Amino acid sequence: MPLTYKGLKIADAGFVINLPERIERKNSTDKLLSEIGFSGYNFFNGVKIHDESWRVFGCTQAYINLFEIALKENYNNIIVFEDDIKLMNSINTSQIDSIFNTFSIHSKNYDVIALGTRPLPGSKIIKETENFGKIYNLLSTHSFFYKKNFISYLYNSLKNYKLPKTSHYNCIIDEFINDCCSHNFVLKNKNKIFNIGITIPMVFTQNNSYSDNEMCIQEYDNWMEECFWNALNL
């Protein structure tokens, strides 16, 4: 079943990554997405790693598991939401409609599109249309559209992240995607550069909540929004 927004197809499939025990997050995200107008998304089990030295890789492993399935299903594109998304405070319904009413057209121009992320300090968003632009340097996977070429590249590059002799040993997904935007913050092994876009305005930020990976309360909502506007106005 494709992911749709108010009846318009925007991706071959949509997923929400959620730890099974985080029922409150599942219910909250389900309510948010359905009220906005999304349908056809599925919940996908997150990963909790108990080994302290690898705990922060729970999110990375969940994406690897999900991307493996996406490749087996031969999806051309997918959208992945994380289960603590919230609407960006300054976005309104007409802006959301404008973004997704033309999403199928403008998504052809990008390999990846951030619907919700955190632009890094000094990052710049190059506005290319009213609701879409190109972004350089980001560090959050909160809500993204991915095409098959990028899914395949990430999966094959990161699936052995625990093996010391591999090219992306000990690399988390956030750092990996950032290095695919530009090489301003360089990993030990540079990635292929992809055309990574972002919606204007950004649709989602992050609810202030407890992170199982970081084992602390994360309060990123206002920070992510401020980072977006700083990058757009740089």
Disulfide bonds with the S-S distance in Angstrom:
none
